[in-house]
């Protein structure tokens, strides 16, 4: 934990430097001649990443105010690798991807991941490299409406990894529509027909980030959910059932739950072939946010592989700060609420690292890149500490100061 410690004196000096630079740039000395506008010039903010992150993880009050002046160059670094011609070795090493299984246990238990994305290329790369290990397999669903440049950059990265691929069928994503559900199913079809073997599949979106390592995720699954599915949810209230246009097929009892899951391979094969699952998918075209019903309802079928009957909301899949749970489940959103879900700010970091969940939602690095940057650096340190193989130098993130403020006058 030495990289994450900071002295009070170091913080004070760094804070003074950062604030001085910020105020100087805002109020240049009047006596000096006005200079020509400067574009893309980088000015040091005065903090080393791990020092600033340590202060935020410890909940030090002044750090978020200072940190808001600092921007991270992850975006430019990532774009440079994906938009400049070069070989895949340079890309994987330059972007610090893990290139070998880190333990025998992990090598023998492969996970599949489905990631649906539509924006924020840098965030996608940070998410992928956080969860990437060569024994897992990753299906990426890129919104068909995404810009061509975005798709090309994603394809450039994906082409460098045999076990990462873009979904063969892509949807035009629409909020609360069937497309979110269909995107997952499209990836599942590709995954079951791929040459890679896997034990469980976990779905993610571009605004998720892991707060547990791959090894910790495997431990959680094996210890509490061995050969079982995780689909948190509960019986659908009767007054909600009345909103459905048509009665559910096969007299299914509809449940309401999370759009996020951890599913066994056998269950995935079941939902792709069982007539009840197929008919429910067809029925789901006429309901709002069907992904909140589909997985949890089918997981209640007694003959479904890995079914967890009446498991309720068990399963620490996602850490989410819902506005309605403020003061009860959590201490309030330190960022901002969007559609009653917290978009995390630096002040949420102490709560996040104490969570027992596998992943957290929701992040917007374009608004506040520091939150994901700190989580990513902490996550990588945990990954490397748990490794049972020699550490490759490029698996480490750079230790030099990289919290910068770009001038765009």
N, C-alpha and C positions, 0 to 999 in steps of 0.2 A: 504493500500500500504506500511505499515511499513516494512514488510518483504523484500520488493524489494528496500529499500533505502540503500545507502552505503555512508559512509563519505570518503572524499578524503584521510584522514590519514589512514583509515582502508585499503583502496586500496593500498596505498604506502607500508605499512608494509607487507601486504599479497603478493604484487608483489615481494618485496625484498626476502621474505622467499622462494617463489616459484622459483625465478631465482637462488637463492643461492643453493637450493637443486638440481636444474637441472644442474648447472655448477659443483657442487661437484661430482654428479654422473657421469658426463661426464669426469671430471678430478680429480680423487682421489689423495690424497697426496702421492707423490712418496715414502716418507720415511716409510710409513706403509706397512706391508706385504700384498700381494694380497690375498683377501679372495676368498673362494670357490664361484662359480656362485650361485646367489640367484634366485629362481623361485617363481613367484606369490607373492612376497613381495609387500605390499602396502605402498607407501610413500605419505604423505599428500602434496597436492599441495599448500595449504595455503589460499584457498578461501572457504567461505561458498557459496553454490549454488546460493542463492537469491542475495547475494552481487555481485557476478560475473555477473549473468544474468542481474541485474539492470544496471550495467555498460555497458553491451552490448546493451541492449534495448535503452539506452540513447546515443548510438553511440560514446562512449569514445574510442578514437583511440588506446590506449595502451592495452586495454583489449583483443582483438583478438590475439595479439602477445603472451601475457602471457597464454591465454586460450589454445593455441595449445599444451602446455606442459601437459595439464590436460586431463585425461581420466575418463570416468564415469563407475562405477561398475554396472550400470543397467543390463548389459548383464549377469554378474555372478550372480546377485541377481535373475534375472528372470529364468536363467537356473537352479539355485538351487531349486526353487519352482517347476519347471516343470519336473525335472529329479529325484527328491527325493520323495519316496513314502510318501503320506500324504493325509489327507482328503480335500475335496473341500472348506470347511470353512477356513482352513488354507491358501489355495491358494488364494481365493478371498480377504481375509483380508490382507494377506501378500503382495499382489500385489495392494492393495489400490483401489479395484473396488467399485464403487457406488452401494449400495445394496437396495435402495428404491427410488421411484419417488420423485423428489425434489420440485415439485409444482403440484397443481391440474391441471393447464393448460397443463403441460407436460404429466401428467398421462392420460389426455383425448385426446392426439394427438400423436399417435404412428408413428414412422418412421421405415422403413426397410432399412438396409444397406447391400450392396453387397461388399465384400472385396476380391480382387484377390491377392494372394501372392505366392511367390516362394523362398524367402530367407529372411535373417535378422529377426530371431525369436524375438529378443528383440524389434525391431522397431514395429513388428506386435502387441506385447503385449502393448506397449506404445500407439499405435493407437487405439486398441480395448478398453483399459480402459479409454481413453480420451472420446470416443463417447458412451461408454456403460452406459445404464440405463435399469432397469429391464422391463420397459413397451415397449421397442423397440424390434426388432427382427433382427438377423444378420446371413446372409448366407456367409460362408467362402469358396471360391474356391481356393484349393491348387493345384498348378501345378503338374500334374501327374509325371513329371520328377524330382520333389523335392526329396532330400534324405530321406530315411526311418526314420532316427532319427528326422528329421525336422517334418515330418508328424505325428510321434508319439507324439512329444511335443505339437504340435497344437491340436491334438485330446485330449490329457490330459487336456488341458485348456478348450476346448470346452465342454467336458463332465461335467464340473462343472456348466454350465449354461443352463437352460432349453430353453432359447430363443436364443441360439447361436448354429449353426449346420454347418457341412461341406456339401457342395453340393453333392447331390447323384450321379451326373455324373461329372467326372473331365476330363479336356482337357490337352493335351501336348501343352503347350503354345509356340507359335512361333511369333516372331516379325513381325508386319505388316500383319499378316495373319488373317484368320477367327476366330481363337481360342479365341482371346480376346473378340470378340462379342458373340461367342457361350457360353463362360463361364458365361457372364452376363445372357444370356437367360436361361441357365441351372438353375441358382440360382432363376431366376424369376419364373420358373415352380415350384420349391420347395416352394417358398414364398407364392404363391397364393393357394397352397394346404396345407399349414401349418395351425395349429389351431390358430395362432396368427393373430389378426386383425391389419392392419396398413393403414395409409393414403397416404404416399408417400414413394418412394424408391430412395435412393441415392447410386451411385456406387463409390467405392474407390479402390485404389491399395495400395500395401505395402509401397509406397514411398510418400504417402499423409499424411497430418496431419491437424486437425481442427484448425482454428484461430477464430472460433466463438463457443459458447457453444450450447448445445442442445436447450436450451430455446431461444437463439438468432436466431438459424436456423429456429425454428418454427415461431417466430415473422416475420422473413423475408418472409417465404413462405406465411403466412396468410395475410401479409400487401400488398404484390405486386403480388402474384401468386396464389391466392386462387382458388383451383380446376383447375389450369392451369399447364402445363408442362414447364419445363425449359430445353431447348435444344439450347444453343447458336450456331448460324451459319448463313450462307447466301447462296444465290443462287450460284450453281456451275458454274464457268466461262466456256464459250463454248469451249475454247481450252483444258480444262481438260476433258470435256465430251468426246472428241474425243479419249481419251486414253482407254476408256472402250472397252472391247472385244466385248460385246454384248449390244444391247439396253436394257434399264431397262424394267422390266415387267410392264404391265398395263399402259404403257406410262407415268410412274411416272416422275415428274420433280425432278432431283437430286440436293440436297443441300449438302454443305460442312460445317462441324462444329466441335464442341468439342466432344470428346469421353465421356465426363462427363455430367451427367444429374441429374435432380430432376423430377421424373415422378409420376403421380397420379396412384393409384391402378387400376382405370378403364382403363387407357391407357395401362398399363401392360397387363391386361386381353385382351384388344383389339389386341395388337401386337402378342399375343400368339394364337389367334384364327382367325384373319382376313386373307383372302387368299392373299391379296396384301402384307401383312407383311411376310407371309410364303414364297411367291414367291421371294420377295426381298432378304430374307435371303439366298435362294438358289442361286440367281444371285450374291450375295456378295462373294461367294466362289472364284470368279475369279478376284476380284479387290483388290487393296492394301489398307490396313487399313480401312476395311469396317465400323468399328465403328464410323469413322468420317463422314459417310454418312447416316447410317441407322436410327439413332434416330431422327435427325433433319429433314430428308426427310419425315418420317412417321408422324411427328408432324405437317407437313404442309398440311396434308389431312383434308379437311373441316369437314368431319364426324368423325374424330378421337376425342375421349374424351379428353377434356382439351387442344385441339390444340391451339397453339399460332402462328397464321398466321402472317408472315412478322415481327416477333419480332426481327429479326436480331441477333446481338451479345449481346443482353440484357441478364442479368442474371449473378450475381456475384457468380458463382459456384467455380471457381478455380483462385487462384493467381499464375501466372506463369510468370517468366522473360524469354521472348523469346529474343534471341540475336538480331534479326532483329528490335526489339522495343527499344533497348538500346538508351538512350538519349531522348526518346519520352515518352514512358509509364513508364519507370523506369530509375534508375540512374546507371545501370550496375550491373553485377554479382560480388558479393564479394567472392563467392566461385569459381566455375569453370563451364564452359559450357560443356555439354555432348549432342551431337546431337542438338546443338543450343538451349538447354534448360538449365537454371541455376540450378546447384546443390548448394543449399544455404550454405553459410558460416556464421560465427558469425556476420560479418559486414552487412548481409542482414536482421538481426532481426528488426531494426527500421522500415524498409520498410514493413516487414511482419505484424507487429502489427498495422500498420496504414491502412492496406488494408481493403476494405469493403467486400472482398470475404469470403465465408463460410469455404473453405479449401485452402491449399497451396500445391504445387507440384514443386520441387522435393527434397527429402532429402535422404542422405546416412549416417546414423549414424555410420556405421563401419569406415567411413573416418573421420567424424567430429561429434561425438555424442553430443557435447555441444549445437548445434542448436536446436535439438528436445528436449533435456533435459530442456532447458530454456523455450521453448514454452509450454512444458507440464506442468511445474510448474506454469507458468503464467495462463494457461488455467484452471488448477485445482483451483487456487485461485479465478478466476472469477466464476467458477461453484459454489463454496461454498458460495461466497458472494450473489449469486442470489437465493440460496436455501431458501425455505419457511418452511423447516422442521428442527428439531434439527440435528446438525452435529454429525455423528458418528466419534469417534477418528481415526479409521483406514482409513477414507477418506482423511486425511491429509497426505502429503508426509513428510518424515523425514526432519528435519531442520538442522541436524548436517552436517558438511563438508563431502561431498562425491565425490568431484572431485579428482581423484587419478591418479597416474602414476604407471603403473605396470612395474616391472623390468623383462625383459626376455633376460638376457645376453647370 
